[in-house]
Amino acid sequence: MTKLAEQACEACSSDAPKVTADEQQALLAQLPEWSLIEREGEQQLQRVYKLKTFAEAQAFTNQVGDLAESENHHPAILLEYGKVTVRWWTHKIGGLHRNDFIMASRTEELFQQR
């Protein structure tokens, strides 16, 4: 089975299917530090990363931003002193798509490579 981070994101239209509850649980099992949250009626993936300094947090934020831009899939990112909160969801469908789990996995890899 291909690692989640190595899978390709697919172009997503407004009628793309959201992942089912069973799919969510199976995919989330591969992302132990991530949690499912609901904001404004939409399910999202969220993880808070702890870093030592603002500069480290800013550098990581920039890496996540570059990743997002490369896939044209953009998260919400909150940068704070020593902390970065990342939330992935698919705006077009108002919830979670497989792409969000792929991007969360790639975000994990970026953090591990620092």
For each residue, the residues with C-beta under 8 A, 3 or more apart:
1:
2: 6 7
3: 6 7 105
4: 7 27 30 31 101 102 105
5: 102 105 106 108 109
6: 2 3
7: 2 3 4 98 102
8: 102
9: 71 73 99 102 103
10: 98 99
11:
12: 16 73 90 92 93 97 99
13: 16 92
14: 92 93
15: 93
16: 12 13 90 92 93 97
17: 93 97
18: 43 90 93 95 96 97
19: 23 24 27 96 97 98 101
20: 23 24
21: 24 25
22: 25 26
23: 19 20 26 27 98
24: 19 20 21 27 28 36 43 96
25: 21 22 28 29
26: 22 23 29 30
27: 4 19 23 24 30 31 98 101
28: 24 25 31 34 36 45 101
29: 25 26 32
30: 4 26 27 101 105
31: 4 27 28 34 45 47 101 104 105 108
32: 29
33: 47 108
34: 28 31 45 46 47 104
35: 45 46 47
36: 24 28 43 44 45 46 96
37: 43 44 45 46 87
38: 41 42 43 44
39: 42 44 87
40:
41: 38 94
42: 38 39 89 94 95
43: 18 24 36 37 38 89 95 96
44: 36 37 38 39 76 87 88 89 96 100
45: 28 31 34 35 36 37 87 88 89 96 100 101 104
46: 34 35 36 37 85 86 87 88
47: 31 33 34 35 85 86 104 107 108
48: 83 84 85
49: 57 60 83 84 85 86 111
50: 82 83
51: 56 57 60 82 83 84
52: 56 82
53: 56 57 81 82
54: 57 58 81 82
55: 58 59
56: 51 52 53 59 60 82 114
57: 49 51 53 54 60 61 79 80 81 82 83 84
58: 54 55 61 62 79
59: 55 56 62 63 114
60: 49 51 56 57 63 64 84 110 111 114
61: 57 58 64 65 77 79 84
62: 58 59 65 66
63: 59 60 66 67 110
64: 60 61 67 68 75 77 84 86 107 110
65: 61 62 68 69 77
66: 62 63 69 70
67: 63 64 70 71 103 106 107 110
68: 64 65 71 72 73 74 75 103
69: 65 66 72 74
70: 66 67
71: 9 67 68 99 103
72: 68 69
73: 9 12 68 88 90 99 100 103
74: 68 69 91
75: 64 68 86 87 88 89 103 107
76: 44 85 86 87
77: 61 64 65 84 85 86 87
78: 84 85
79: 57 58 61 83 84
80: 57 83 84 85
81: 53 54 57
82: 50 51 52 53 54 56 57
83: 48 49 50 51 57 79 80
84: 48 49 51 57 60 61 64 77 78 79 80
85: 46 47 48 49 76 77 78 80
86: 46 47 49 64 75 76 77 104 107
87: 37 39 44 45 46 75 76 77
88: 44 45 46 73 75 100 101 103 104 107
89: 42 43 44 45 75 94 95 96 100
90: 12 16 18 73 93 94 95 96 97 99 100
91: 74 94
92: 12 13 14 16
93: 12 14 15 16 17 18 90 97
94: 41 42 89 90 91
95: 18 42 43 89 90
96: 18 19 24 36 43 44 45 89 90 100 101
97: 12 16 17 18 19 90 93 100
98: 7 10 19 23 27 101 102
99: 9 10 12 71 73 90 102 103
100: 44 45 73 88 89 90 96 97 103 104
101: 4 19 27 28 30 31 45 88 96 98 104 105
102: 4 5 7 8 9 98 99 105 106
103: 9 67 68 71 73 75 88 99 100 106 107
104: 31 34 45 47 86 88 100 101 107 108
105: 3 4 5 30 31 101 102 108 109
106: 5 67 102 103 109 110
107: 47 64 67 75 86 88 103 104 110 111
108: 5 31 33 47 104 105 111 112
109: 5 105 106 112 113
110: 60 63 64 67 106 107 113 114
111: 49 60 107 108 114
112: 108 109
113: 109 110
114: 56 59 60 110 111
